[in-house]
Amino acid sequence: MYLTPEVKKEIFKEHGKTEQDTGTSEGQIALFTHRIKHLTGHLKENKKDLATRRSLVRMVGKRRRLLDYLKHKDIERYRAIIKKLGIRK
């Protein structure tokens, strides 16, 4: 399994306030980014897996909406998470 509870805690600890604080936008964006990278690798090997492709597109949309929310709420936090994760618009 690629996303164990320990990996999730580490992601939230690094990008959120604490490892228990799973509600911050930065933590959720980082988690979606981790999952998107994993699914992208899976789809490179399994090109005909359309269900996973659909899930990936939905996940990218959710991450985009979170980034837009963060951009409107606090532009400095938005810029920091974009730079830290290496996401480009």
C-alpha positions in Angstrom: 0.0 0.0 0.0 1.5 3.3 -1.1 -0.4 5.5 1.5 0.1 4.2 5.0 -1.0 6.1 8.1 2.7 6.9 8.8 3.1 8.5 5.3 -0.1 10.5 5.9 1.1 11.7 9.3 4.5 12.7 7.8 2.8 14.7 5.0 0.5 16.5 7.4 3.4 17.1 9.8 5.6 18.6 7.0 2.9 20.7 5.3 0.3 21.3 8.0 0.6 22.7 11.5 0.7 19.4 13.2 0.3 15.7 12.2 -3.2 15.6 13.7 -4.3 18.8 11.8 -5.6 17.2 8.7 -8.0 20.1 7.8 -5.5 22.7 6.6 -5.5 23.5 2.9 -1.8 23.0 2.7 -2.0 19.5 4.2 -4.8 18.5 1.9 -3.1 19.9 -1.2 0.1 18.0 -0.3 -1.9 14.8 0.2 -3.6 15.2 -3.1 -0.2 15.9 -4.8 1.2 12.7 -3.3 -1.8 10.6 -4.5 -1.7 12.3 -8.0 2.0 11.4 -8.4 1.2 7.8 -7.5 -1.7 7.5 -9.9 0.2 9.1 -12.7 2.9 6.5 -12.4 0.2 3.8 -12.4 -1.4 5.1 -15.5 2.0 5.2 -17.4 2.1 1.4 -17.0 -1.6 0.8 -17.4 -2.8 3.0 -20.2 -6.3 1.4 -20.5 -7.3 1.8 -16.8 -10.1 4.3 -17.4 -11.5 4.1 -13.9 -8.2 5.2 -12.4 -7.9 7.9 -15.1 -11.3 9.3 -14.1 -10.3 9.3 -10.4 -7.1 11.1 -11.3 -8.9 13.8 -13.2 -11.3 14.3 -10.3 -8.4 14.5 -7.8 -6.6 17.1 -9.9 -9.9 19.1 -10.0 -10.2 18.9 -6.2 -6.6 20.0 -5.7 -7.2 22.9 -8.2 -10.3 24.1 -6.2 -8.3 23.9 -3.0 -5.5 25.9 -4.5 -8.0 28.5 -5.9 -9.5 28.8 -2.4 -6.1 29.3 -0.8 -5.2 31.8 -3.5 -8.2 34.0 -2.7 -7.9 33.5 1.1 -4.2 34.1 1.6 -1.9 34.6 -1.4 1.3 34.2 0.6 0.3 30.7 1.8 -0.6 29.9 -1.8 2.8 30.9 -3.1 4.6 29.0 -0.3 2.8 25.7 -1.0 3.2 26.1 -4.8 6.9 26.6 -4.3 7.3 23.8 -1.7 5.5 21.2 -3.8 6.7 22.3 -7.2 3.2 22.7 -8.6 2.8 25.1 -11.5 -0.4 26.5 -12.8 
